[in-house]
Amino acid sequence: MTYVGVDWASGLWVTVAIDDDISISTHSSILNVWHAYKDSAEAILVDIPIGLPESGTRKCDHAAKEMLKNRASTVFSVPARDIVESDDYCDAKKENNDSLGSQSWWLFPRIREVDVFLQEVNGAIDRIYEGHPEVCFAALAGEPLQSKNSEDGVDHRVALLDVLDKDLHENVREFVDERREEAAWHHRISERRIDDVVDAAVLAGTAAKVGLTGRNSGADYPALPETNDNSDEDPTLDIPMEIVFPGGEVS
């Protein structure tokens, strides 16, 4: 069985796939990711919002912020669909109660890319889910982690991968050490994208740990919000808005 974790890395999608071997790669679009793994992947877990509210905000984002406490700022609060689909920053900001950071605005094209892809490509919605690396790491550690913007922060996250899969941990550890020592310009995944690889890895490991499979299978898996009354669904994609994670308590 193949499980894939996907993270956006400032210009490309980084993927980590767990199969008989661990593979780390990059792709120019989410469509390319799908073509690479559609015939083999049980599930693909992506660090991008999937499912947009018609109005208001998403319960899963509120649950993730509550779980991460002082690290709540790492969770993007997804606004309504018409705001995400706006082509004008001033209009989008006005519609979002005059509040819209530049980082959120620059993420909109990636959200739209995945949203349109899921609407247009047959079968994709059945195997592609949303995850959040910091939520996954917090669940594994039992508490929110400190910033990953340091070698210690990255190393702590790499160590936690061992909880999910020893081979995954060993392969990512080797990859991180190699890129730190030889961050040559010709590597598509350079030293500055190490944290994106680690994020993709925890998503792949999470998908494997919970046995994520097709939505049509009816299988249970841990997701935020943990109490889902089916009231928070995207009518366009016809799926619940949720964030898959490994389960576990966070203190």
C-alpha positions as CSV (number, residue, x, y, z in Angstrom):
1,M,0.0,0.0,0.0
2,T,1.2,3.5,-0.8
3,Y,0.5,6.6,1.3
4,V,1.5,10.0,0.1
5,G,2.1,13.3,2.0
6,V,2.1,16.6,0.1
7,D,3.3,20.0,1.1
8,W,3.5,23.3,-0.8
9,A,7.0,24.6,-0.9
10,S,7.1,28.1,-2.5
11,G,6.9,27.2,-6.1
12,L,6.4,23.4,-6.1
13,W,4.7,20.6,-4.3
14,V,7.0,18.3,-2.2
15,T,5.8,14.7,-1.8
16,V,6.9,11.9,0.5
17,A,5.5,8.5,-0.4
18,I,5.6,5.4,1.8
19,D,5.6,2.1,0.0
20,D,8.1,-0.7,0.0
21,D,10.6,2.2,0.0
22,I,10.4,5.8,1.1
23,S,10.5,8.2,-1.9
24,I,10.9,12.0,-1.8
25,S,10.1,14.1,-4.8
26,T,8.7,17.3,-6.2
27,H,5.9,18.2,-8.7
28,S,4.9,21.4,-10.4
29,S,1.2,20.9,-9.9
30,I,-1.3,19.0,-7.9
31,L,-2.4,17.4,-11.1
32,N,1.2,16.0,-11.6
33,V,1.0,14.6,-8.1
34,W,-2.2,12.8,-8.9
35,H,-0.8,11.4,-12.2
36,A,2.3,10.1,-10.3
37,Y,0.3,8.3,-7.6
38,K,-3.3,7.7,-8.8
39,D,-2.6,4.1,-9.7
40,S,-0.9,3.2,-6.4
41,A,-1.9,5.4,-3.6
42,E,-4.5,4.4,-1.0
43,A,-4.7,8.0,0.1
44,I,-3.0,11.3,-0.4
45,L,-2.8,13.7,2.5
46,V,-2.2,17.4,1.5
47,D,-1.3,20.4,3.6
48,I,-3.8,22.7,1.9
49,P,-7.4,23.6,2.8
50,I,-9.9,21.3,1.1
51,G,-13.5,22.4,1.3
52,L,-14.6,26.1,1.4
53,P,-17.4,27.5,3.5
54,E,-20.2,29.4,1.7
55,S,-20.0,31.8,4.6
56,G,-18.4,32.2,8.0
57,T,-15.4,30.0,8.9
58,R,-14.6,26.3,9.2
59,K,-15.0,24.3,12.4
60,C,-11.9,22.3,11.7
61,D,-9.8,25.4,11.7
62,H,-11.1,26.5,15.0
63,A,-10.5,23.0,16.4
64,A,-6.9,23.0,15.1
65,K,-6.2,26.4,16.6
66,E,-7.6,25.3,20.0
67,M,-5.4,22.2,19.8
68,L,-2.2,24.2,19.0
69,K,-2.8,26.9,21.6
70,N,0.1,29.3,21.4
71,R,1.0,27.9,18.0
72,A,-2.5,28.7,16.7
73,S,-1.1,31.2,14.2
74,T,0.2,28.3,12.1
75,V,-3.4,27.4,11.1
76,F,-4.8,29.4,8.2
77,S,-8.4,30.4,8.9
78,V,-10.1,29.7,5.6
79,P,-12.7,32.4,4.6
80,A,-15.8,31.9,2.4
81,R,-15.5,30.6,-1.1
82,D,-16.3,33.8,-2.9
83,I,-13.4,35.5,-1.0
84,V,-10.9,32.8,-1.9
85,E,-12.0,33.0,-5.5
86,S,-11.6,36.8,-5.7
87,D,-8.9,38.2,-8.0
88,D,-8.7,41.5,-6.2
89,Y,-6.9,41.8,-2.9
90,C,-8.8,44.9,-1.8
91,D,-12.2,43.4,-2.6
92,A,-11.2,40.1,-0.8
93,K,-10.0,42.0,2.3
94,K,-13.2,44.1,2.4
95,E,-15.4,41.0,2.2
96,N,-13.3,39.4,4.9
97,N,-14.2,42.1,7.5
98,D,-11.2,44.2,6.4
99,S,-8.8,41.5,7.6
100,L,-6.6,39.6,5.1
101,G,-2.9,39.1,5.5
102,S,-0.5,38.9,2.6
103,Q,0.4,35.3,3.4
104,S,-3.2,34.3,3.2
105,W,-3.7,36.1,0.0
106,W,-0.7,34.4,-1.6
107,L,-2.1,31.0,-0.5
108,F,-5.4,31.5,-2.4
109,P,-4.1,30.4,-5.8
110,R,-2.9,27.1,-4.3
111,I,-6.3,26.6,-2.6
112,R,-8.1,27.3,-5.9
113,E,-5.7,24.9,-7.7
114,V,-6.6,22.0,-5.5
115,D,-10.3,23.0,-5.3
116,V,-10.7,23.1,-9.1
117,F,-8.6,19.9,-9.5
118,L,-10.9,18.1,-7.1
119,Q,-14.0,19.3,-9.0
120,E,-12.7,18.3,-12.4
121,V,-10.7,15.1,-12.0
122,N,-12.8,12.0,-11.6
123,G,-11.8,9.9,-8.6
124,A,-9.5,12.4,-7.0
125,I,-12.0,13.5,-4.3
126,D,-12.2,9.9,-3.1
127,R,-8.5,9.7,-2.1
128,I,-7.2,13.2,-1.4
129,Y,-7.6,14.6,2.1
130,E,-6.5,17.6,4.1
131,G,-4.0,17.4,6.9
132,H,-1.9,19.9,8.9
133,P,1.7,19.0,9.8
134,E,1.7,21.0,13.1
135,V,-1.5,19.3,14.2
136,C,0.0,15.9,13.4
137,F,3.3,16.7,15.3
138,A,1.4,18.0,18.3
139,A,-0.7,14.8,18.4
140,L,2.5,12.7,18.3
141,A,4.3,14.8,20.9
142,G,1.3,15.2,23.2
143,E,1.8,19.0,23.1
144,P,2.3,21.8,20.5
145,L,5.9,22.1,19.3
146,Q,8.0,25.2,19.2
147,S,8.8,26.8,15.9
148,K,10.4,24.7,13.2
149,N,12.4,27.7,12.0
150,S,15.6,26.3,13.5
151,E,17.7,23.2,13.2
152,D,16.5,22.1,16.7
153,G,12.9,22.6,15.6
154,V,13.3,20.5,12.5
155,D,15.3,17.8,14.4
156,H,12.5,17.5,17.0
157,R,10.0,16.9,14.2
158,V,12.2,14.4,12.4
159,A,12.6,12.4,15.7
160,L,8.8,12.2,16.1
161,L,8.6,10.5,12.7
162,D,9.9,7.4,14.4
163,V,6.6,7.1,16.3
164,L,4.9,6.7,12.9
165,D,7.4,4.6,11.0
166,K,11.0,3.7,11.6
167,D,11.9,3.5,8.0
168,L,10.3,6.9,7.4
169,H,12.3,8.4,10.2
170,E,15.6,6.9,9.0
171,N,15.1,8.0,5.4
172,V,14.1,11.5,6.3
173,R,16.9,11.8,8.8
174,E,19.4,10.8,6.1
175,F,17.8,13.2,3.7
176,V,17.9,16.2,6.1
177,D,21.6,15.5,7.0
178,E,22.6,15.2,3.4
179,R,20.9,18.5,2.3
180,R,22.4,20.4,5.3
181,E,25.9,19.2,4.2
182,E,25.4,19.7,0.5
183,A,22.7,22.2,-0.4
184,A,23.8,22.5,-4.0
185,W,21.8,24.8,-6.3
186,H,20.8,22.1,-8.7
187,H,18.8,20.1,-6.1
188,R,15.1,20.7,-6.6
189,I,14.8,20.2,-2.8
190,S,17.4,22.4,-1.4
191,E,18.3,23.2,2.2
192,R,15.7,25.8,2.5
193,R,13.0,23.2,1.7
194,I,14.0,20.7,4.4
195,D,11.1,21.6,6.6
196,D,8.7,21.1,3.8
197,V,10.0,17.5,3.3
198,V,9.6,16.9,7.0
199,D,6.0,18.2,6.8
200,A,5.2,16.0,3.9
201,A,6.7,13.1,5.7
202,V,4.5,13.5,8.8
203,L,1.4,13.6,6.5
204,A,2.4,10.4,4.7
205,G,3.1,8.7,8.0
206,T,-0.2,9.9,9.4
207,A,-2.1,8.6,6.4
208,A,-0.4,5.2,6.8
209,K,-0.8,5.1,10.6
210,V,-4.6,5.6,10.5
211,G,-5.0,3.4,7.4
212,L,-6.5,6.2,5.4
213,T,-8.4,4.9,2.4
214,G,-11.1,6.0,-0.1
215,R,-13.9,8.1,1.2
216,N,-16.4,5.7,-0.3
217,S,-15.1,2.9,1.9
218,G,-16.8,4.3,4.9
219,A,-13.8,3.7,7.1
220,D,-13.3,5.7,10.3
221,Y,-10.2,7.9,10.9
222,P,-9.3,10.6,13.4
223,A,-10.1,14.1,12.2
224,L,-10.8,17.6,13.4
225,P,-13.3,18.6,14.5
226,E,-13.5,15.3,16.5
227,T,-17.2,15.7,17.0
228,N,-18.6,16.0,13.5
229,D,-22.3,16.4,13.1
230,N,-22.0,16.7,9.3
231,S,-23.1,20.3,9.5
232,D,-19.8,21.6,8.3
233,E,-19.7,20.4,4.7
234,D,-18.7,22.0,1.4
235,P,-21.7,21.8,-0.9
236,T,-19.6,22.3,-4.0
237,L,-17.3,19.3,-3.3
238,D,-19.9,17.5,-1.2
239,I,-17.4,16.5,1.5
240,P,-16.9,17.3,5.2
241,M,-14.4,20.1,5.9
242,E,-12.0,18.3,8.2
243,I,-8.3,18.0,9.1
244,V,-7.0,14.4,9.4
245,F,-4.5,13.7,12.2
246,P,-3.0,10.7,14.0
247,G,-5.3,11.0,17.0
248,G,-4.2,11.4,20.6
249,E,-4.5,13.9,23.4
250,V,-2.7,17.2,23.4
251,S,-2.0,18.8,26.8
